[in-house]
């Protein structure tokens, strides 16, 4: 059984989505999945990438599901009138322009709250709303480098590497969604709107977590460790007879048990591996000794032995293998939806679970066609009549 739209947690919340590319659309996707009405503002001329990627692409469909498309030229007087009516009826406005651009378009918080004092304005920038780099253009790749993330990704041989996903974009989009929800809760108690914002740079530094905390504490710059954990050894990749697997046996008791199961008691008793500090210090020698034995096992056999004895271990999958794994299939991390032109689509599922909303699908609607909902929204939501809408089309406002 599926719950109706009114049953979803964010049902009734209206979001004006001025974002593009990836970071901002991640925020609106999260809010839309949980029932908010996302009104995505697009330019009247479909450039194909204004919302990020070709409209028919898998990425576009996954990123912009559960959204409505309203095409409007905000640089015109009539476009500004449409925007103002939207803001009057909205709860949230999202934007990820460079900081100075929002003022030119009149979508900065000070301008918006004059129209609607309860409005919540959510902003994502590359490097921050202020500061020496605030006006610079930014994309995920650049921020991965400037945050230090690439410096801890890779091996001594490979040098610094980017992560395999747009982690700066995704993390900043998720952070802004959290900030918006906090602002909604604050408004529930006080009636006040506010401006919430984050940046790709701040979000990426934050997800580096203990790597940054360690530097702040002792000034030690992390080194490239490849697949090894930076401090907790043995945690990393080991060779088997038929490939590689991950293991994690850093705690003293797990390390003792690992050595016992592999019949290398002498490794456990070696003073060079007497504690976490020494195991990390002598990591290469330690992993060589462990792998001399793990190479004799089939991956499946070793994973089973270790997991049955409380030592975390697992396969190193590619995406196809991961999506075929029985646990991932059980978690339903893929969902099907019907697109009027593309037919049946399979998209990435929602990772959050709410017990009060267990019998519904978060992915309800495919990504919209360009301007698909323009006339309906102008007429039925904003109150423009047919003659006004016809004029908007004639003078290319919509």
ZADRENNU-492353 format. One record per residue (C-alpha): x, y, z; residue number from 1; residue in three letters. Coordinates in pm, 1 decimal. Example, Ala and Ser with C-alpha at 12.3 -4.5 7.8 and 13.67 -1.06 7.14 Angstrom:
> east/north/up/zalum/torlum
> 1230.0/-450.0/780.0/1/ALA
> 1367.0/-106.0/714.0/2/SER
***
This chain:
> east/north/up/zalum/torlum
> 0.0/0.0/0.0/1/UNK
> 124.3/350.8/-80.9/2/UNK
> 50.9/653.1/132.3/3/UNK
> -99.0/956.6/-35.1/4/UNK
> 110.4/1268.5/-92.0/5/UNK
> -47.7/1435.8/212.9/6/UNK
> 102.3/1166.5/435.1/7/UNK
> 463.5/1245.9/346.7/8/UNK
> 668.3/1433.3/609.9/9/UNK
> 731.9/1743.7/395.4/10/UNK
> 392.9/1749.6/225.3/11/UNK
> 270.0/2108.2/192.2/12/UNK
> 619.7/2258.2/187.3/13/UNK
> 679.3/2457.5/-132.1/14/UNK
> 1035.7/2497.6/-259.3/15/UNK
> 1141.5/2740.8/-532.2/16/UNK
> 1449.8/2575.1/-676.2/17/UNK
> 1688.8/2808.3/-856.4/18/UNK
> 1980.4/2566.5/-836.0/19/UNK
> 2166.7/2396.5/-1118.6/20/UNK
> 2454.7/2155.2/-1179.7/21/UNK
> 2467.3/1905.4/-888.2/22/UNK
> 2511.6/2041.1/-535.7/23/UNK
> 2188.4/2240.5/-514.9/24/UNK
> 1978.1/1982.1/-699.9/25/UNK
> 2089.1/1721.9/-443.8/26/UNK
> 1923.8/1939.5/-177.8/27/UNK
> 1598.7/1975.2/-369.4/28/UNK
> 1595.3/1603.9/-453.4/29/UNK
> 1619.7/1514.1/-84.6/30/UNK
> 1335.9/1750.6/3.5/31/UNK
> 1128.5/1634.2/-293.0/32/UNK
> 1172.3/1266.9/-209.6/33/UNK
> 1007.0/1332.7/125.1/34/UNK
> 708.7/1518.4/-16.2/35/UNK
> 802.3/1883.6/-66.0/36/UNK
> 670.0/2041.7/-385.3/37/UNK
> 981.2/2135.8/-581.3/38/UNK
> 925.9/2409.2/-841.3/39/UNK
> 1238.3/2410.3/-1053.5/40/UNK
> 1301.9/2739.0/-1232.8/41/UNK
> 1449.4/2700.4/-1581.3/42/UNK
> 1533.1/2945.8/-1856.4/43/UNK
> 1268.5/2962.3/-2133.4/44/UNK
> 1515.4/2824.3/-2388.9/45/UNK
> 1612.3/2467.6/-2306.2/46/UNK
> 1991.1/2455.4/-2316.0/47/UNK
> 1989.9/2088.2/-2222.0/48/UNK
> 2221.2/2131.3/-1925.5/49/UNK
> 2055.3/2400.6/-1715.1/50/UNK
> 1959.5/2138.0/-1459.7/51/UNK
> 2273.4/1929.6/-1506.7/52/UNK
> 2334.4/1697.7/-1800.2/53/UNK
> 2122.9/1586.6/-2094.5/54/UNK
> 1755.4/1565.1/-1998.7/55/UNK
> 1723.3/1203.3/-2111.5/56/UNK
> 2036.2/1086.1/-1927.6/57/UNK
> 2028.8/848.0/-1632.2/58/UNK
> 2202.6/1110.4/-1417.8/59/UNK
> 1949.2/1381.0/-1498.7/60/UNK
> 1655.5/1149.5/-1433.3/61/UNK
> 1800.0/1039.7/-1100.2/62/UNK
> 1893.5/1391.1/-986.7/63/UNK
> 1572.1/1571.0/-1082.5/64/UNK
> 1298.7/1323.0/-994.9/65/UNK
> 995.2/1448.5/-803.0/66/UNK
> 1030.6/1804.0/-938.0/67/UNK
> 815.5/2037.4/-1144.8/68/UNK
> 959.4/2259.8/-1417.4/69/UNK
> 859.2/2623.0/-1461.1/70/UNK
> 1035.7/2810.3/-1741.3/71/UNK
> 1077.1/3183.9/-1679.1/72/UNK
> 1324.3/3457.5/-1767.3/73/UNK
> 1411.6/3617.3/-1434.4/74/UNK
> 1597.5/3900.4/-1607.6/75/UNK
> 1267.8/4053.4/-1725.0/76/UNK
> 1023.5/4268.0/-1527.8/77/UNK
> 747.5/4012.3/-1578.8/78/UNK
> 980.4/3730.5/-1477.1/79/UNK
> 1051.8/3911.9/-1152.6/80/UNK
> 677.4/3949.3/-1095.3/81/UNK
> 635.3/3572.2/-1137.9/82/UNK
> 922.2/3511.0/-897.5/83/UNK
> 774.7/3745.1/-637.4/84/UNK
> 440.2/3565.3/-649.4/85/UNK
> 623.7/3236.3/-607.1/86/UNK
> 817.0/3365.8/-307.9/87/UNK
> 493.7/3490.6/-147.9/88/UNK
> 355.2/3135.4/-152.7/89/UNK
> 678.2/2944.0/-92.5/90/UNK
> 843.3/2816.3/221.2/91/UNK
> 1195.5/2777.8/84.2/92/UNK
> 1407.5/2928.4/-193.3/93/UNK
> 1722.2/2739.9/-296.0/94/UNK
> 2007.4/2889.1/-499.7/95/UNK
> 2369.2/2806.7/-578.7/96/UNK
> 2476.6/3109.8/-777.8/97/UNK
> 2808.5/3272.4/-714.1/98/UNK
> 2750.7/3503.8/-416.8/99/UNK
> 2734.1/3829.9/-614.8/100/UNK
> 2489.0/3692.9/-874.3/101/UNK
> 2203.7/3648.4/-628.3/102/UNK
> 2197.8/4023.2/-564.0/103/UNK
> 2172.9/4102.4/-934.6/104/UNK
> 1874.8/3868.0/-966.9/105/UNK
> 1710.8/3985.4/-645.7/106/UNK
> 1716.4/3641.0/-485.5/107/UNK
> 1932.4/3730.8/-186.1/108/UNK
> 1773.8/3675.0/154.5/109/UNK
> 1729.9/4044.0/240.1/110/UNK
> 1529.7/4097.6/-78.8/111/UNK
> 1325.8/3779.2/-37.1/112/UNK
> 1226.2/3838.3/325.0/113/UNK
> 1073.6/4174.1/228.9/114/UNK
> 833.6/3975.1/11.8/115/UNK
> 779.6/3692.0/261.8/116/UNK
> 917.1/3729.5/617.7/117/UNK
> 871.8/3354.9/676.6/118/UNK
> 1083.8/3253.9/379.2/119/UNK
> 1384.9/3029.8/430.1/120/UNK
> 1662.9/3095.7/181.1/121/UNK
> 1915.6/2817.0/127.3/122/UNK
> 2243.7/2887.9/-53.0/123/UNK
> 2540.3/2681.5/-168.7/124/UNK
> 2859.0/2843.2/-295.1/125/UNK
> 3195.5/2704.7/-393.9/126/UNK
> 3421.1/2869.7/-139.1/127/UNK
> 3186.2/3057.0/95.3/128/UNK
> 2961.2/3361.9/79.5/129/UNK
> 3248.3/3591.8/177.0/130/UNK
> 3626.0/3578.1/188.2/131/UNK
> 3910.8/3609.9/-62.8/132/UNK
> 3785.4/3328.4/-289.5/133/UNK
> 3410.7/3390.4/-261.6/134/UNK
> 3375.4/3518.4/-618.7/135/UNK
> 3574.4/3235.4/-777.0/136/UNK
> 3401.7/2972.3/-990.6/137/UNK
> 3412.2/2627.8/-833.4/138/UNK
> 3333.4/2269.3/-923.9/139/UNK
> 3372.6/1946.0/-731.1/140/UNK
> 3711.4/1857.3/-880.8/141/UNK
> 3870.7/2188.7/-779.7/142/UNK
> 3737.2/2170.4/-426.0/143/UNK
> 3852.0/1811.2/-378.8/144/UNK
> 4202.2/1940.0/-442.0/145/UNK
> 4184.6/2259.8/-239.0/146/UNK
> 4023.0/2094.2/63.5/147/UNK
> 4308.9/1846.6/100.6/148/UNK
> 4084.6/1549.8/22.2/149/UNK
> 4289.8/1442.9/-278.6/150/UNK
> 4605.2/1453.8/-65.5/151/UNK
> 4473.5/1166.2/146.4/152/UNK
> 4336.0/966.2/-147.7/153/UNK
> 4575.7/742.6/-338.2/154/UNK
> 4911.8/577.6/-281.6/155/UNK
> 5268.5/700.0/-268.8/156/UNK
> 5308.3/558.2/-619.5/157/UNK
> 4990.0/705.5/-767.7/158/UNK
> 5009.1/1042.4/-599.3/159/UNK
> 4697.4/1238.6/-503.3/160/UNK
> 4371.7/1113.4/-659.6/161/UNK
> 4015.5/1240.9/-675.3/162/UNK
> 3745.4/1029.1/-520.4/163/UNK
> 3524.3/831.6/-757.1/164/UNK
> 3211.4/1037.7/-685.6/165/UNK
> 3130.5/1409.7/-671.7/166/UNK
> 3171.3/1411.3/-296.2/167/UNK
> 3201.5/1790.5/-256.2/168/UNK
> 2877.0/1845.4/-447.2/169/UNK
> 2686.6/1566.7/-276.3/170/UNK
> 2798.9/1647.4/78.7/171/UNK
> 2722.1/2018.4/42.3/172/UNK
> 2378.6/1935.8/-98.1/173/UNK
> 2307.4/1706.8/195.7/174/UNK
> 2436.2/1965.6/443.9/175/UNK
> 2211.4/2233.9/299.1/176/UNK
> 1911.9/2000.3/324.0/177/UNK
> 1988.3/1950.7/694.0/178/UNK
> 2019.8/2326.0/742.7/179/UNK
> 1685.1/2384.2/570.8/180/UNK
> 1513.3/2130.1/795.8/181/UNK
> 1664.7/2297.3/1104.0/182/UNK
> 1537.3/2632.6/978.2/183/UNK
> 1189.5/2486.3/924.0/184/UNK
> 1187.7/2361.3/1283.0/185/UNK
> 1304.7/2702.3/1406.7/186/UNK
> 1027.2/2869.7/1206.1/187/UNK
> 772.6/2630.3/1354.0/188/UNK
> 865.5/2759.7/1699.7/189/UNK
> 921.2/3128.2/1622.0/190/UNK
> 747.4/3210.1/1294.5/191/UNK
> 1075.9/3348.6/1162.8/192/UNK
> 1245.3/3265.0/836.6/193/UNK
> 1621.7/3285.1/792.7/194/UNK
> 1915.5/3241.8/556.6/195/UNK
> 2101.9/2911.1/574.3/196/UNK
> 2410.6/2842.4/367.7/197/UNK
> 2709.4/2618.4/319.8/198/UNK
> 2983.4/2571.2/61.4/199/UNK
> 3155.6/2291.6/-124.5/200/UNK
> 3480.5/2377.2/53.3/201/UNK
> 3336.9/2371.1/406.1/202/UNK
> 3139.5/2054.6/342.3/203/UNK
> 3440.4/1868.2/204.9/204/UNK
> 3659.4/1974.2/496.4/205/UNK
> 3386.4/1857.9/735.2/206/UNK
> 3358.4/1509.3/585.0/207/UNK
> 3734.3/1467.3/614.7/208/UNK
> 3655.7/1462.9/986.0/209/UNK
> 3934.9/1290.6/1181.2/210/UNK
> 4196.8/1369.3/917.2/211/UNK
> 4145.5/1741.6/975.8/212/UNK
> 4093.8/1694.3/1350.1/213/UNK
> 4427.5/1513.4/1375.7/214/UNK
> 4606.8/1799.4/1203.0/215/UNK
> 4435.3/2053.7/1428.4/216/UNK
> 4538.5/1854.2/1735.5/217/UNK
> 4902.7/1779.7/1661.2/218/UNK
> 4988.5/1951.4/1333.7/219/UNK
> 5063.4/1621.2/1162.2/220/UNK
> 4987.4/1623.7/790.5/221/UNK
> 4829.7/1292.0/682.1/222/UNK
> 5018.9/1088.6/425.5/223/UNK
> 4887.0/888.2/132.5/224/UNK
> 4803.2/543.2/268.2/225/UNK
> 4626.3/384.9/-26.3/226/UNK
> 4378.3/124.6/96.3/227/UNK
> 4520.4/112.0/449.0/228/UNK
> 4345.7/290.4/734.0/229/UNK
> 4551.7/596.1/831.8/230/UNK
> 4590.5/490.3/1196.6/231/UNK
> 4411.5/161.7/1269.6/232/UNK
> 4601.2/-143.7/1148.6/233/UNK
> 4547.7/-403.1/1022.2/234/UNK
> 4256.1/-241.1/840.3/235/UNK
> 4280.9/-253.5/463.4/236/UNK
> 4300.3/-473.9/155.9/237/UNK
> 4463.2/-817.4/156.1/238/UNK
> 4532.2/-1055.6/-130.7/239/UNK
> 4356.9/-1391.6/-148.1/240/UNK
> 4395.4/-1688.6/-379.9/241/UNK
> 4137.3/-1544.8/-620.1/242/UNK
> 4148.4/-1169.0/-566.0/243/UNK
> 4137.3/-914.1/-286.5/244/UNK
> 3913.8/-850.6/13.8/245/UNK
> 3885.1/-593.8/291.7/246/UNK
> 3957.9/-679.0/654.5/247/UNK
> 3938.7/-475.3/976.3/248/UNK
> 4112.1/-614.9/1285.0/249/UNK
> 4272.7/-312.4/1449.9/250/UNK
> 4159.4/-361.0/1810.7/251/UNK
> 4388.5/-576.8/2023.6/252/UNK
> 4136.3/-858.5/2069.3/253/UNK
> 4041.4/-867.3/1701.2/254/UNK
> 4409.4/-866.8/1606.0/255/UNK
> 4474.1/-1157.7/1843.6/256/UNK
> 4180.4/-1348.6/1698.4/257/UNK
> 4290.1/-1278.3/1339.7/258/UNK
> 4637.7/-1413.5/1408.6/259/UNK
> 4488.9/-1720.6/1575.6/260/UNK
> 4254.4/-1792.0/1283.2/261/UNK
> 4539.3/-1752.8/1034.8/262/UNK
> 4768.2/-1963.5/1254.8/263/UNK
> 5028.6/-1689.2/1286.4/264/UNK
> 5049.7/-1657.2/1664.1/265/UNK
> 5409.4/-1538.3/1630.0/266/UNK
> 5284.8/-1225.3/1453.5/267/UNK
> 5056.6/-1143.9/1744.8/268/UNK
> 5343.1/-1195.1/1990.7/269/UNK
> 5587.5/-980.5/1792.6/270/UNK
> 5660.9/-664.5/2000.2/271/UNK
> 5663.0/-462.2/1678.7/272/UNK
> 5285.4/-514.2/1668.2/273/UNK
> 5217.9/-484.5/2041.7/274/UNK
> 4960.6/-204.7/2016.1/275/UNK
> 4775.4/10.1/1764.4/276/UNK
> 5057.5/262.7/1749.1/277/UNK
> 5321.4/2.1/1666.3/278/UNK
> 5097.2/-180.2/1422.2/279/UNK
> 5043.4/145.7/1235.8/280/UNK
> 5413.3/233.0/1248.7/281/UNK
> 5512.6/-106.9/1104.7/282/UNK
> 5213.4/-141.5/873.2/283/UNK
> 5389.9/-260.7/557.1/284/UNK
> 5573.8/-541.9/731.4/285/UNK
> 5257.8/-639.8/919.0/286/UNK
> 5040.8/-651.8/606.8/287/UNK
> 5307.0/-851.0/422.3/288/UNK
> 5305.8/-1113.3/697.6/289/UNK
> 4926.4/-1132.8/702.2/290/UNK
> 4898.7/-1155.7/323.5/291/UNK
> 5152.3/-1436.7/309.4/292/UNK
> 4875.9/-1645.5/469.1/293/UNK
> 4557.4/-1488.2/327.3/294/UNK
> 4683.4/-1568.9/-24.0/295/UNK
> 4621.0/-1936.5/55.6/296/UNK
> 4245.3/-1881.6/104.5/297/UNK
> 3964.7/-1834.9/-144.0/298/UNK
> 3796.4/-1497.0/-87.8/299/UNK
> 3457.8/-1647.8/-1.9/300/UNK
> 3611.5/-1890.7/246.6/301/UNK
> 3817.8/-1627.5/426.5/302/UNK
> 3531.8/-1377.3/445.5/303/UNK
> 3309.3/-1642.5/600.8/304/UNK
> 3570.3/-1747.7/857.3/305/UNK
> 3647.0/-1391.9/963.6/306/UNK
> 3286.5/-1271.9/984.3/307/UNK
> 3180.3/-1579.0/1181.2/308/UNK
> 3447.5/-1490.8/1435.2/309/UNK
> 3353.3/-1124.9/1468.7/310/UNK
> 3620.6/-979.7/1240.4/311/UNK
> 3468.6/-749.5/976.6/312/UNK
> 3558.3/-846.4/621.1/313/UNK
> 3400.5/-822.1/280.0/314/UNK
> 3433.3/-832.5/-95.1/315/UNK
> 3557.7/-542.0/-303.7/316/UNK
> 3276.3/-512.2/-554.3/317/UNK
> 3226.0/-323.0/-874.4/318/UNK
> 2884.7/-155.7/-909.4/319/UNK
> 2725.8/-452.5/-1089.5/320/UNK
> 2842.6/-692.9/-819.5/321/UNK
> 2728.0/-459.5/-543.4/322/UNK
> 2377.8/-423.2/-687.5/323/UNK
> 2355.2/-803.1/-720.9/324/UNK
> 2449.3/-867.0/-358.5/325/UNK
> 2156.7/-1019.2/-164.1/326/UNK
> 2183.5/-768.1/120.4/327/UNK
> 2175.4/-470.3/-114.3/328/UNK
> 1883.2/-624.1/-300.8/329/UNK
> 1702.5/-670.9/30.6/330/UNK
> 1756.5/-303.0/114.1/331/UNK
> 1585.4/-205.8/-214.8/332/UNK
> 1845.0/51.4/-315.4/333/UNK
> 1695.9/69.3/-660.4/334/UNK
> 1345.8/166.6/-760.0/335/UNK
> 1142.0/160.9/-1078.2/336/UNK
> 945.1/447.7/-1226.3/337/UNK
> 767.5/503.6/-1556.5/338/UNK
> 868.3/794.3/-1779.3/339/UNK
> 618.3/901.1/-2049.3/340/UNK
> 888.2/909.1/-2318.9/341/UNK
> 1170.3/691.3/-2188.4/342/UNK
> 953.9/410.3/-2053.8/343/UNK
> 1051.7/214.3/-1744.2/344/UNK
> 1347.3/363.3/-1556.1/345/UNK
> 1544.8/222.2/-1265.0/346/UNK
> 1683.2/485.5/-1028.0/347/UNK
> 1881.3/489.1/-703.7/348/UNK
> 1663.9/427.3/-398.5/349/UNK
> 1628.5/633.7/-82.2/350/UNK
> 1871.9/530.7/197.4/351/UNK
> 1674.4/680.8/487.2/352/UNK
> 1392.5/490.3/653.8/353/UNK
> 1115.1/634.3/870.1/354/UNK
> 904.5/377.9/1053.2/355/UNK
> 592.1/594.7/1027.5/356/UNK
> 629.1/606.0/648.9/357/UNK
> 733.8/253.1/566.0/358/UNK
> 463.5/182.2/307.0/359/UNK
> 530.7/440.9/40.7/360/UNK
> 767.7/509.6/-246.9/361/UNK
> 986.5/818.4/-216.9/362/UNK
> 1046.9/818.6/-592.3/363/UNK
> 706.0/903.2/-735.4/364/UNK
> 758.2/1112.5/-1048.0/365/UNK
> 1022.9/1117.4/-1321.9/366/UNK
> 1225.6/1427.6/-1397.4/367/UNK
> 1011.3/1686.1/-1576.2/368/UNK
> 1027.0/1790.7/-1936.9/369/UNK
> 1143.3/2147.3/-1995.2/370/UNK
> 871.3/2386.6/-1877.2/371/UNK
> 629.0/2097.3/-1836.3/372/UNK
> 435.0/2256.7/-1550.7/373/UNK
> 466.9/2623.0/-1648.3/374/UNK
> 109.3/2696.0/-1755.1/375/UNK
> -48.1/2492.4/-1476.1/376/UNK
> 161.8/2661.9/-1208.1/377/UNK
> 107.8/3010.9/-1346.2/378/UNK
> -268.2/2965.4/-1369.0/379/UNK
> -362.0/2739.1/-1079.7/380/UNK
> -91.0/2817.4/-825.7/381/UNK
> -0.5/3180.4/-894.4/382/UNK
> -332.8/3310.0/-1027.3/383/UNK
> -233.0/3448.6/-1368.0/384/UNK
> -512.1/3441.6/-1626.7/385/UNK
> -493.9/3298.8/-1978.6/386/UNK
> -437.2/3638.1/-2142.0/387/UNK
> -144.4/3715.3/-1913.2/388/UNK
> 10.6/3375.7/-1979.8/389/UNK
> -32.1/3422.0/-2355.2/390/UNK
> 143.5/3758.3/-2330.1/391/UNK
> 426.7/3602.1/-2131.6/392/UNK
> 477.3/3353.0/-2413.0/393/UNK
> 460.1/3620.3/-2680.7/394/UNK
> 731.0/3835.0/-2523.0/395/UNK
> 935.4/3525.4/-2430.4/396/UNK
> 912.2/3563.2/-2054.4/397/UNK
> 819.5/3193.7/-2034.9/398/UNK
***
